[in-house]
Amino acid sequence: MVGVRNRIAPYFWVTKPRIVELLLATAIPTLFLASDGFPSVVVTLAVVIGGSAAAASANTYNSVYDRDIDAVMHRTGSRPMASGSISVRAGVIQASVLGVISVLTLGLLTNWLAAFLGFLAITLYALAYTVLLKRSTPQNIVWGGAAGCMPVLIAWAAVTGTLGWTPLVLFAIVFFWTPAHYWPLAIKYRDDYAAAGIPMLPVVAPARVVTRNVALYSIAMAISSIVLIPIAPMGWVYTVGAVILGAWFIVISLGLVKLSHRDNAVYEDLQEPAMKAFHGSITYLALLFLLIGVSPFLP
């Protein structure tokens, strides 16, 4: 039994389940907002299964293509593709099967707009980000991160069959959140990215530039969360919560800016506060979308 579990485990971990969980944390509350209450069981299951399969497919393609640089980096050296636990052929087959499951689940159980958006999410992450952007531009996570914004569009389309201003604002929140979330992590693992030849912003730019960009994206993210209030529209609980959460995270990001402007400040001085910002960004997104999910049930 242990041997079987050990053989199966790499196929699970190659999908990067923690990222899948984070994406579902934005998709599921969007279902409630789009339904103005409880979504149907069928639509909910379709989005959870189809959305998870789409994310798992994209992540597996990413792991296959990035196996060379993952093997160089300490943070990712033990990943299944990098360590050779899974063959390239098996990885491609798994990614492709998951992609087909995603599109068919969303298309047959909800609608083909949601299915197309699922396919687009896979394409954006596996091709646009992984192949075209990640190794070529410091803005890789900005534009490639658009794939991580797709779950809110998929969930909204699955319920309504259309798109509109509300899902686009939700998209904007996640879009601006992504660099503010990822660049602090890249500060921590700057040497890893440099060794792998990946031009993440902290590798090619001074600390002051990176922290300033984190702060600017944090401000844009917070503004987007406020724009949602008249668009959706949202109630007073969300309004108060969004203002407090946005102000809290902006203070964190401005703290990074302040530290980077100290005399003789170097990236090593920023690693601990950068990781606090990284974990804080996860807390911010989880709480904000929790407020979004419960808002249809509140006055």
Order of alpha helices (4+ residues) and beta strands (2+ residues): alpha-alpha-alpha-alpha-alpha-alpha-alpha-alpha-alpha-alpha-alpha-alpha-alpha-alpha-alpha
